[in-house]
Amino acid sequence: MAIFQYGYLMDKPLFIDLIPKTLPLMGIDTAIHKSKIKDFGEFNYGTEEITLQWKLKDRPAKMTLIHEIVHSGFLRSGLHEKLNDMEMEESICRMMETLFYPLIDFKFEK
């Protein structure tokens, strides 16, 4: 079956299209929105929702989702308030996305 993505013929859907509308993060269903935003993604600390740039390719979509999930973890664990340093939090989120990205596509064998 042919899949058309942004006017192009694709052999499989993009990761961004497979992300559900909600994800259970730390026991709370978290809304995931896809929208035309300037940045790759953002975590809204007021609504506790994640927004991703609507047409990210697979690698940036996966890395951005990890990054925003880590921001969610900072807020829900209380570390966001404790750290009280957005530059440090941003650096930690970038480190975590880089650290965990390879595990998403890693093929474990017996």
N, C-alpha and C positions, 0 to 999 in steps of 0.2 A: 504494500500500500504506500503510495507516495504521500509525503508530508511536505506541505508548503509552509515556510517560515519567513516572514517579512518579505514575501514575494520570491523567495528562492526555494528550489526543490531540495529537500533534505532527506537523507536516508534514515535518520532517527531524530526524535525530538531533542531540543536543547534542554539542559538541566533546569534552566530558569522556568521552563514550561511544566516541569514535573514537580516543582515545589508546591506543597499543599497550601491552602489558605490559612491553616493554623498548624502550629507545631507545639507539642507539650514540652515546655521548658521549665525545669525545676518545679514540676507539678502544676503548672499554670498553662492553659491553652493560650498561645501567643499568636495574634493575627500577623500574617505575612502579606504585605501588599506589594504589587509590582506597578511602578508608576514612572512617568517621565520626570526624573529628578536629576539634579546637576551631578551629585556624587554617585558613586557606585551603590551605596546603601546608607541607611541611617537607622538608629534605634531611638525612638521617642521615649524619653524618660517619664513624661507625663502620662501617656496612654499605654506605655509598655508594648508598643507595636513596632514591627520591623518593616521598613520599606526598602525594596531593592529596585535598582534601575531596570526598567522593563525589558531591555534587550541585551543583557550581558551574555557573552559567550560562556561556555562551560567552566573554564578555569576561574575567571574572575567572579562568576556567579557563586561557585562553591566557596571560594576564599572569602567573599563578601558575606555570605550567609554565616560562615563560621565566625567571622569578625563581629557581626551584629549579635550573634548568639552569646558571645563572650561578654559584650556590653550588658546584655540581659542578665547574665550571671553575676556581674559586678553589682547591678542594682538590687537584684533579688536576694543576694547573700549579705548585703549591707556593706560590702567592700567599697562601693562607689562613694558612700558617705565617709567611710573611714579613710580612704586614700585621699579624697578631696583634691585631686590633681588630674585634670582631664588630659594633659599632655602625657603623663605617666600611664594613665589608663589606656590611652590610644596606642602607646608604644607596646603595652602588654597585649592588647587585642591584635596588633599586627604580628607580634611574635607568635601568638597562639594560632592565628590563621595559617601562618607559614609552617608551624610545627605540625598541625593536624591535617592540612590539605593532602599530603601524600597518603594518609590512611584511608581517605575516601575512595580512591581508585585502586588501592593495593589489593592484589589477589592473593589471599592466604591459601596455602596448600598444606596437605597432610605431611 
